[in-house]
Amino acid sequence: MKYYKTRIHQIAECDITQIARLSAKTLQMSKEDKLKILWDWDRDQGVFHPEGTYFDYLLALVQKEDFEDDEVDIDADPDHEMVFLDIMDWIGNHPRGGRFFPVSNRFKETIAPFNQGNYRFYPSRVKVRDEFRDDIWVWQYLVEKEEVYVDLEKCTYHFPESDITDVFHFASYYEAKKYGFYKLDKNEAKYKEFVLKPHKRGFHFLKINKGFIVSDKFKKAIDDSGMQVFYFEELDFEIKFSDEF
């Protein structure tokens, strides 16, 4: 199976002040549940919210301009267009303690077949002016601890932007990054061999330290859908599994 590096890449052929962003400040759930979703900074990012979690009312807003979270009062301008992307951002209050994105039904249906227990979709209602939409989902993907899925002892790293040609072993990607920053004049550490534990064989979607790795089947499904939601790159390292050594 072939794999690609990718990262979320939102493309919109419209003005920034037309792009819908969602606020969770209007959630109507119990105070206890709301605190867990909005303010639990220490929550394990490798854990889902319970089955049945429902974002019972999110508010669609737009921002004034780039780099500013000031909201536009679209109710005061009924002709102000609002564009909903397949992957959206938050404005103001948003879920904490994990990675969450509001996404379209098309996005959900496209990637749902590749779910291997590492992401989940929660239903929601979204208020757009005086109406509600129920075709937007809150997508959560797990951020597992590196040692859960990576054989750290067998991974190798290099520093291609430096004059050093040696291959290194480190206890973690963080240690490799720290070594490059302090010892090699801020040169970035990169994987040479990325060694996964056997239970990850056949994966389609994997969160890593920078972005994701996805299978060719996952990429094809996104490409075929016409959605411009990920930026794909060829891998610049080799993927292996620890039981191959």
C-alpha positions as CSV (number, residue, x, y, z in Angstrom):
1,M,0.0,0.0,0.0
2,K,1.3,3.5,-0.9
3,Y,1.1,6.3,1.6
4,Y,1.1,10.1,1.4
5,K,1.8,12.9,3.8
6,T,-1.0,15.4,4.2
7,R,-2.4,18.3,6.1
8,I,-5.7,20.1,6.3
9,H,-5.8,22.7,3.6
10,Q,-9.0,24.7,3.3
11,I,-9.5,26.3,0.0
12,A,-12.3,28.8,-0.6
13,E,-12.9,30.9,-3.7
14,C,-14.5,33.7,-1.8
15,D,-13.8,36.5,0.6
16,I,-12.7,35.6,4.2
17,T,-15.7,37.4,5.5
18,Q,-18.0,35.0,3.7
19,I,-16.6,31.8,5.2
20,A,-18.8,30.3,7.9
21,R,-17.1,29.5,11.2
22,L,-18.9,27.9,14.1
23,S,-19.1,28.9,17.7
24,A,-19.9,26.5,20.5
25,K,-20.9,29.2,23.0
26,T,-24.6,28.4,22.4
27,L,-24.4,24.7,23.4
28,Q,-27.6,23.8,25.3
29,M,-26.2,20.7,27.1
30,S,-25.9,20.4,30.9
31,K,-23.4,22.6,32.6
32,E,-21.3,19.5,33.5
33,D,-21.2,18.2,30.0
34,K,-20.5,21.7,28.6
35,L,-17.5,22.1,30.9
36,K,-16.1,18.7,29.8
37,I,-16.4,19.7,26.1
38,L,-15.3,23.4,26.3
39,W,-12.9,23.8,29.2
40,D,-11.2,20.4,29.9
41,W,-7.7,21.3,28.7
42,D,-6.1,18.3,30.4
43,R,-8.4,15.8,28.7
44,D,-6.6,12.8,27.1
45,Q,-6.5,13.6,23.3
46,G,-6.5,9.8,22.7
47,V,-10.0,9.4,24.0
48,F,-13.4,10.0,22.4
49,H,-16.4,11.8,23.9
50,P,-19.0,9.2,24.9
51,E,-21.3,7.7,22.3
52,G,-24.4,9.8,21.9
53,T,-22.6,13.1,22.4
54,Y,-24.6,15.7,20.5
55,F,-23.6,19.3,19.8
56,D,-27.2,20.5,20.1
57,Y,-26.7,23.9,18.8
58,L,-23.7,25.6,17.2
59,L,-23.9,29.2,15.9
60,A,-22.7,30.0,12.4
61,L,-20.7,33.3,12.2
62,V,-18.2,34.9,10.0
63,Q,-15.1,37.0,10.9
64,K,-14.4,40.6,9.9
65,E,-11.0,40.0,8.3
66,D,-7.9,37.9,8.2
67,F,-6.2,37.3,11.6
68,E,-9.1,38.8,13.5
69,D,-11.7,36.9,15.4
70,D,-14.1,39.8,15.5
71,E,-17.5,38.7,14.3
72,V,-19.5,40.2,11.5
73,D,-23.2,40.9,12.5
74,I,-24.7,39.1,9.5
75,D,-28.2,39.5,11.0
76,A,-27.8,43.3,10.4
77,D,-27.0,42.6,6.8
78,P,-29.4,40.0,5.4
79,D,-27.6,40.1,2.0
80,H,-24.3,39.0,3.5
81,E,-23.4,35.7,1.9
82,M,-22.2,32.8,4.1
83,V,-20.2,30.0,2.5
84,F,-19.9,26.6,4.2
85,L,-16.7,24.7,3.5
86,D,-16.3,20.9,3.8
87,I,-13.9,21.5,6.7
88,M,-14.6,24.5,8.8
89,D,-12.9,26.4,11.7
90,W,-14.2,27.7,15.0
91,I,-14.7,31.2,16.2
92,G,-14.9,32.0,19.9
93,N,-15.8,29.0,22.1
94,H,-14.8,25.6,20.7
95,P,-14.2,22.1,22.0
96,R,-11.0,21.6,24.0
97,G,-8.9,18.6,24.9
98,G,-8.8,17.1,21.5
99,R,-8.8,17.8,17.8
100,F,-12.3,18.8,16.5
101,F,-13.4,20.2,13.2
102,P,-16.9,21.0,11.9
103,V,-17.3,19.2,8.6
104,S,-19.9,18.7,5.9
105,N,-21.9,15.6,5.3
106,R,-20.0,15.0,2.1
107,F,-16.7,15.0,4.0
108,K,-18.2,12.5,6.6
109,E,-19.5,10.2,3.9
110,T,-16.3,10.2,2.0
111,I,-13.9,9.3,4.8
112,A,-16.2,7.2,7.0
113,P,-15.4,3.9,5.1
114,F,-11.7,4.3,6.1
115,N,-12.3,4.7,9.8
116,Q,-10.4,2.2,11.8
117,G,-11.4,3.4,15.2
118,N,-9.3,6.6,15.2
119,Y,-11.9,9.2,14.4
120,R,-15.5,9.8,15.2
121,F,-18.3,12.1,14.0
122,Y,-20.8,13.7,16.4
123,P,-24.1,15.0,15.1
124,S,-24.9,18.7,15.6
125,R,-27.5,21.4,14.8
126,V,-26.1,24.6,13.4
127,K,-28.1,27.9,13.6
128,V,-27.7,30.0,10.5
129,R,-29.6,33.3,11.2
130,D,-33.1,32.1,12.1
131,E,-32.8,28.6,10.7
132,F,-31.2,25.4,11.7
133,R,-29.1,22.9,9.7
134,D,-28.5,19.3,10.7
135,D,-26.1,18.3,7.9
136,I,-22.9,19.5,9.7
137,W,-20.9,17.1,11.9
138,V,-18.2,17.6,14.5
139,W,-15.2,15.4,13.5
140,Q,-12.8,14.3,16.2
141,Y,-9.6,12.5,15.4
142,L,-7.5,10.9,18.1
143,V,-4.0,12.1,18.9
144,E,-2.4,8.9,20.3
145,K,0.8,9.1,22.3
146,E,3.8,8.3,20.1
147,E,4.8,5.2,22.0
148,V,1.4,3.6,21.4
149,Y,1.9,3.1,17.7
150,V,5.6,3.9,16.9
151,D,8.5,1.6,17.6
152,L,10.7,4.4,18.9
153,E,13.8,2.3,19.3
154,K,13.8,1.4,15.6
155,C,13.0,4.7,14.0
156,T,15.8,6.6,12.4
157,Y,16.2,10.3,11.8
158,H,18.4,12.5,9.7
159,F,19.0,16.3,9.2
160,P,18.9,16.8,5.4
161,E,19.4,20.5,5.6
162,S,22.6,20.2,7.5
163,D,26.1,19.0,6.4
164,I,25.8,15.9,8.6
165,T,25.0,12.7,6.7
166,D,24.8,10.4,9.7
167,V,21.6,8.6,10.6
168,F,20.4,9.0,14.2
169,H,18.3,7.1,16.7
170,F,16.4,9.1,19.4
171,A,14.0,8.2,22.2
172,S,11.2,10.2,20.5
173,Y,10.5,12.7,17.7
174,Y,10.6,15.5,20.3
175,E,14.1,14.5,21.3
176,A,15.2,14.5,17.6
177,K,13.6,17.9,17.2
178,K,15.4,19.2,20.3
179,Y,18.7,17.9,19.1
180,G,18.4,19.6,15.8
181,F,17.4,22.9,17.4
182,Y,20.1,23.1,20.0
183,K,23.0,21.0,18.6
184,L,22.7,21.6,14.8
185,D,21.8,25.3,14.5
186,K,18.0,24.8,14.3
187,N,18.1,22.2,11.5
188,E,14.9,20.2,11.4
189,A,14.9,16.5,12.2
190,K,13.2,14.3,9.6
191,Y,12.4,10.7,9.6
192,K,14.6,8.4,7.6
193,E,12.7,5.2,8.6
194,F,9.3,5.6,10.3
195,V,8.8,2.3,12.1
196,L,5.2,1.4,13.2
197,K,4.1,-1.3,15.5
198,P,2.5,-4.3,13.8
199,H,-1.1,-3.4,14.8
200,K,-1.0,-0.4,12.5
201,R,-0.4,-2.4,9.4
202,G,-3.0,-1.6,6.8
203,F,-3.9,1.8,8.3
204,H,-5.6,4.4,6.2
205,F,-5.4,7.5,8.4
206,L,-2.7,8.2,11.0
207,K,-2.1,11.4,12.9
208,I,1.7,12.1,13.3
209,N,3.6,14.9,14.8
210,K,3.2,17.1,11.7
211,G,-0.1,16.5,9.9
212,F,-1.2,13.0,8.8
213,I,-0.2,10.0,6.8
214,V,-2.9,8.5,4.7
215,S,-3.2,5.6,2.3
216,D,-3.5,5.8,-1.4
217,K,-7.2,4.6,-1.1
218,F,-8.0,7.4,1.3
219,K,-6.3,10.0,-1.0
220,K,-8.2,8.6,-4.1
221,A,-11.5,8.9,-2.3
222,I,-10.8,12.6,-1.4
223,D,-9.6,13.3,-5.0
224,D,-12.7,11.6,-6.5
225,S,-15.0,13.6,-4.2
226,G,-13.8,16.9,-5.6
227,M,-13.3,18.3,-2.1
228,Q,-10.2,20.5,-1.7
229,V,-9.6,19.7,2.0
230,F,-6.2,18.2,2.2
231,Y,-2.8,19.0,0.7
232,F,-1.0,15.8,-0.3
233,E,2.7,15.2,-0.7
234,E,4.9,12.2,-1.5
235,L,6.5,10.7,1.6
236,D,10.1,11.7,2.1
237,F,10.8,8.8,4.4
238,E,10.2,5.0,4.4
239,I,7.4,3.4,6.4
240,K,8.3,0.0,8.0
241,F,6.8,-2.2,10.7
242,S,8.7,-3.4,13.7
243,D,8.1,-7.1,12.9
244,E,9.9,-6.8,9.6
245,F,13.3,-6.5,11.3
